[in-house]
Amino acid sequence: MIPLSSNEMLLVHGSSGTLAVVKIGTQRQFFVDTPESEIVLAMGPEELLVASGFGTGERIVNGLRCVLYMIREVNSPLIVLPKNHPASARLKIVVAAGKRIVLSCDITPGTHPEQHLLCGMKEFDGAEILGVKGGVELKGLEWAKYVKYSF
């Protein structure tokens, strides 16, 4: 278990991608907007927002922090694109929310309303990120480097 408080962001660095994880912090609602409807997610303090960045470096890290801030602090909705939407190929960051997030490289970025599933680079395929009391667990990412930053 990696300790993580609600005022911290965990970055997981791979060779071709970067993951960022924040705790929800307080009981609250988030909105997932799909082409067909709006889904309300009631989430607890130990649950997670996880952003997957398709790239590495300072620019991606800044983008990950920005996207997570917009969702958690500004209450921007999580947007789900329709299948075959042209913007999917241009997305550099996608987000999922929940207690357990599973990474997959076999899905189209930004098109899955299932919030336990997150598109990621091939090196992260099959990994899981779990929100646990006081921190997070990383399964299948034992090889990855990680660091915490203020959030």
C-alpha positions in Angstrom: 0.0 0.0 0.0 1.2 3.5 -0.9 0.0 6.1 1.5 -1.9 8.9 -0.3 -3.8 11.8 1.3 -6.5 13.9 -0.4 -4.0 16.8 -0.9 -1.5 14.6 -2.8 -1.2 13.3 -6.4 0.6 10.0 -7.1 2.4 9.9 -10.5 3.3 6.5 -11.9 5.9 6.8 -14.6 6.3 4.3 -17.4 8.6 4.5 -20.5 5.8 5.6 -22.8 3.0 6.7 -20.5 2.2 8.3 -17.2 -0.6 7.7 -14.7 -1.9 10.2 -12.1 -4.0 9.3 -9.1 -5.8 11.4 -6.6 -8.3 10.6 -3.8 -11.8 12.0 -4.0 -11.3 13.3 -0.4 -14.9 13.9 0.6 -18.2 12.2 -0.1 -19.5 13.8 -3.3 -21.1 13.3 -6.7 -19.5 13.4 -10.2 -21.2 13.4 -13.5 -20.4 11.1 -16.5 -21.9 12.6 -19.7 -22.4 10.0 -22.5 -23.9 10.6 -25.9 -27.2 9.1 -24.6 -27.4 10.2 -21.0 -25.9 11.6 -17.8 -24.8 9.2 -15.1 -24.4 10.4 -11.5 -21.5 8.8 -9.6 -21.7 9.0 -5.8 -18.2 8.6 -4.6 -16.6 8.3 -1.2 -13.4 9.8 0.2 -11.2 6.7 -0.4 -12.2 6.4 -4.1 -10.0 7.6 -6.9 -9.8 9.7 -10.0 -7.1 8.2 -12.3 -5.8 9.9 -15.4 -3.9 8.1 -18.0 -1.5 10.2 -20.1 -0.3 9.0 -23.5 3.3 10.3 -23.1 5.9 11.3 -20.6 7.6 14.5 -19.4 6.6 17.7 -17.8 4.0 18.7 -20.3 2.0 15.4 -19.8 2.4 15.7 -16.0 1.0 19.3 -16.0 -1.9 18.1 -18.2 -2.7 15.3 -15.9 -2.7 17.6 -12.9 -4.9 20.1 -14.7 -7.5 17.5 -15.9 -7.7 16.0 -12.4 -8.1 19.4 -10.9 -10.8 20.4 -13.3 -12.8 17.3 -12.5 -12.3 17.1 -8.7 -12.1 20.8 -7.8 -14.1 22.5 -10.5 -16.6 19.6 -10.9 -16.2 19.4 -14.6 -18.0 16.2 -15.9 -16.3 13.2 -17.2 -17.1 13.2 -21.0 -17.6 9.9 -22.9 -17.3 10.2 -26.7 -19.4 8.2 -29.1 -17.8 5.2 -30.7 -15.7 6.1 -33.7 -15.5 9.8 -32.8 -12.6 11.4 -34.6 -11.4 13.1 -31.4 -10.6 9.8 -29.8 -7.4 9.5 -31.8 -6.3 13.0 -30.6 -6.8 12.5 -26.9 -3.6 12.7 -24.9 -5.3 12.2 -21.5 -8.3 10.1 -20.4 -9.8 9.7 -16.9 -11.7 7.0 -14.9 -13.2 7.2 -11.4 -13.9 4.6 -8.8 -12.5 2.3 -6.1 -10.9 -0.1 -8.6 -9.5 1.0 -12.0 -8.3 -1.5 -14.5 -6.0 -0.4 -17.4 -6.4 -1.7 -20.9 -4.7 -0.9 -24.2 -7.4 -2.7 -26.1 -10.1 0.0 -25.8 -10.6 3.2 -27.7 -9.6 6.3 -25.6 -12.5 8.3 -24.2 -15.4 6.1 -25.4 -16.1 3.9 -22.4 -18.7 4.9 -19.8 -17.7 2.0 -17.6 -15.7 4.0 -15.0 -13.7 1.0 -13.7 -12.0 0.7 -17.2 -9.3 3.1 -18.3 -7.3 3.2 -21.6 -3.6 3.2 -21.1 -0.3 2.5 -22.9 0.6 -1.1 -23.6 3.1 -1.2 -20.7 0.2 -0.6 -18.2 -2.2 -3.2 -19.8 -4.0 -5.3 -17.2 -2.7 -3.3 -14.2 -5.1 -2.3 -11.4 -5.2 0.7 -9.2 -7.2 0.3 -6.0 -8.4 3.0 -3.5 -7.8 1.7 0.0 -8.1 3.3 3.4 -5.3 5.9 3.6 -3.7 5.1 0.3 -3.7 3.2 -3.0 -2.5 -0.2 -4.1 -0.9 -0.7 -7.5 -1.2 -4.2 -8.9 0.8 -5.2 -12.0 2.9 -2.0 -11.7 5.6 -3.3 -9.4 8.2 -2.4 -12.0 7.1 1.3 -12.4 8.6 4.3 -10.7 6.2 6.5 -8.8 6.4 9.8 -6.9 4.0 11.9 -4.9 3.3 15.6 -5.4 1.1 18.2 -3.6 -2.3 18.5 -5.2 
